[in-house]
Amino acid sequence: DQNPRYLVPKLVAAFRDREPEILMGDVDIARDFVDVRDAADIIARLLVDRSGGVPVVNASSGRATPIAEILAVLSDITGHRPRILRDERFIRSGDMRHQACDNAAARSLGHRPVHDLRDTLSWMLRSEDRTDPNP
């Protein structure tokens, strides 16, 4: 389980729980979100490839995804359409509008992202559905 203090786990939990409203900041902000399984592949490749010392590698998707797109995909997967309410408390002045990492170094190791946004969110929703025998 991921900590719901973070944006994507918070949104997954809200859709899973069919919350009627979600308080959000600026949904047009775009960030580079990477599936943990893809990040693990990058790390594993780094552990195997020792040819160039210890390179600086961004464990990233190489794509900036607007938060609004995450909301749309979650709505599409779940069929749930909560009201998205803008809450100024979640707006950070000076926040970068668009942020994507350069994943060329990861690609040079042979990494290719396998898990797209829909796959990642579906996987997270399924993992959140299970009952944890050790709460």
C-alpha positions as CSV (number, residue, x, y, z in Angstrom):
1,D,0.0,0.0,0.0
2,Q,1.2,3.5,-0.8
3,N,0.9,6.4,1.6
4,P,-2.3,8.4,0.8
5,R,-0.4,11.6,1.6
6,Y,1.0,11.3,-1.9
7,L,-1.1,12.4,-4.8
8,V,-1.6,9.3,-6.9
9,P,-2.3,6.9,-4.0
10,K,-4.7,9.6,-2.6
11,L,-6.6,9.7,-5.9
12,V,-6.7,5.9,-6.2
13,A,-8.1,5.6,-2.7
14,A,-10.7,8.3,-3.4
15,F,-11.9,6.5,-6.6
16,R,-11.8,3.1,-4.9
17,D,-13.9,4.4,-2.0
18,R,-16.2,6.2,-4.5
19,E,-15.7,9.5,-2.7
20,P,-18.3,12.0,-4.0
21,E,-15.9,14.9,-4.0
22,I,-12.1,15.3,-4.2
23,L,-10.3,18.4,-3.1
24,M,-7.5,19.2,-5.6
25,G,-5.0,21.9,-6.3
26,D,-4.2,22.7,-10.0
27,V,-5.1,19.7,-12.1
28,D,-3.3,21.1,-15.1
29,I,0.1,20.6,-13.5
30,A,2.0,17.9,-15.3
31,R,4.6,15.6,-13.7
32,D,6.7,12.6,-14.7
33,F,5.0,9.6,-13.0
34,V,6.8,6.2,-13.3
35,D,5.4,2.8,-12.4
36,V,7.4,1.3,-9.6
37,R,7.8,-1.9,-11.7
38,D,9.5,0.2,-14.4
39,A,11.6,2.0,-11.9
40,A,12.7,-1.4,-10.4
41,D,13.7,-2.5,-13.9
42,I,15.9,0.5,-14.3
43,I,17.5,-0.1,-10.9
44,A,18.1,-3.8,-11.8
45,R,19.7,-2.9,-15.1
46,L,22.0,-0.5,-13.2
47,L,23.1,-3.3,-10.9
48,V,23.9,-5.5,-13.8
49,D,25.6,-2.9,-16.0
50,R,28.9,-1.9,-14.5
51,S,30.6,-0.8,-17.7
52,G,30.4,2.9,-17.1
53,G,30.8,3.2,-13.4
54,V,27.8,4.6,-11.6
55,P,25.9,6.8,-14.1
56,V,23.3,9.3,-13.2
57,V,20.0,7.8,-14.4
58,N,16.5,9.2,-14.0
59,A,14.1,6.5,-13.0
60,S,11.3,8.1,-15.0
61,S,8.8,7.6,-17.8
62,G,10.2,10.5,-19.8
63,R,6.6,11.9,-20.2
64,A,4.8,14.6,-18.3
65,T,1.3,13.6,-17.4
66,P,-1.3,16.3,-16.3
67,I,-3.1,15.4,-13.1
68,A,-6.3,15.9,-15.0
69,E,-5.3,13.0,-17.2
70,I,-4.9,10.8,-14.1
71,L,-8.4,11.8,-12.9
72,A,-9.8,11.0,-16.4
73,V,-8.2,7.6,-16.5
74,L,-9.4,6.7,-13.0
75,S,-12.9,7.8,-14.0
76,D,-12.8,5.7,-17.1
77,I,-11.5,2.6,-15.3
78,T,-13.9,2.8,-12.3
79,G,-16.9,4.5,-13.9
80,H,-16.9,6.8,-10.9
81,R,-17.3,10.6,-11.6
82,P,-16.6,12.5,-8.4
83,R,-16.8,16.3,-8.3
84,I,-13.3,17.8,-8.4
85,L,-13.2,20.8,-6.2
86,R,-10.3,23.3,-6.4
87,D,-8.8,24.0,-3.0
88,E,-6.4,26.8,-2.8
89,R,-4.6,25.1,0.1
90,F,-3.2,22.7,-2.4
91,I,-1.9,25.4,-4.7
92,R,1.9,26.1,-4.4
93,S,3.1,29.4,-5.7
94,G,6.0,29.0,-8.0
95,D,5.2,25.4,-8.7
96,M,6.5,24.2,-12.1
97,R,3.7,23.7,-14.6
98,H,5.4,21.0,-16.6
99,Q,8.1,18.6,-15.4
100,A,9.4,15.6,-17.3
101,C,12.7,13.8,-16.8
102,D,15.2,12.8,-19.5
103,N,15.2,9.0,-19.4
104,A,17.9,8.6,-22.2
105,A,20.4,7.0,-19.7
106,A,17.8,4.4,-18.7
107,R,17.0,3.7,-22.3
108,S,20.8,3.3,-23.0
109,L,20.7,0.4,-20.5
110,G,18.0,-1.3,-22.5
111,H,15.1,-0.1,-20.4
112,R,11.8,0.5,-22.2
113,P,8.7,1.5,-20.1
114,V,6.3,-1.4,-20.0
115,H,3.5,0.0,-17.8
116,D,1.4,2.9,-19.1
117,L,-0.7,5.1,-16.9
118,R,-3.9,3.0,-17.4
119,D,-2.0,-0.2,-16.5
120,T,-0.4,1.4,-13.4
121,L,-3.7,2.9,-12.1
122,S,-5.6,-0.4,-12.7
123,W,-2.9,-2.3,-10.9
124,M,-3.0,0.1,-8.0
125,L,-6.8,-0.1,-7.8
126,R,-6.6,-3.9,-7.7
127,S,-3.9,-3.9,-5.0
128,E,-6.0,-1.5,-2.9
129,D,-9.0,-3.8,-3.2
130,R,-7.4,-6.7,-1.3
131,T,-8.0,-7.2,2.4
132,D,-4.8,-7.1,4.3
133,P,-4.6,-9.9,6.8
134,N,-2.0,-8.0,8.8
135,P,-3.4,-4.4,9.2
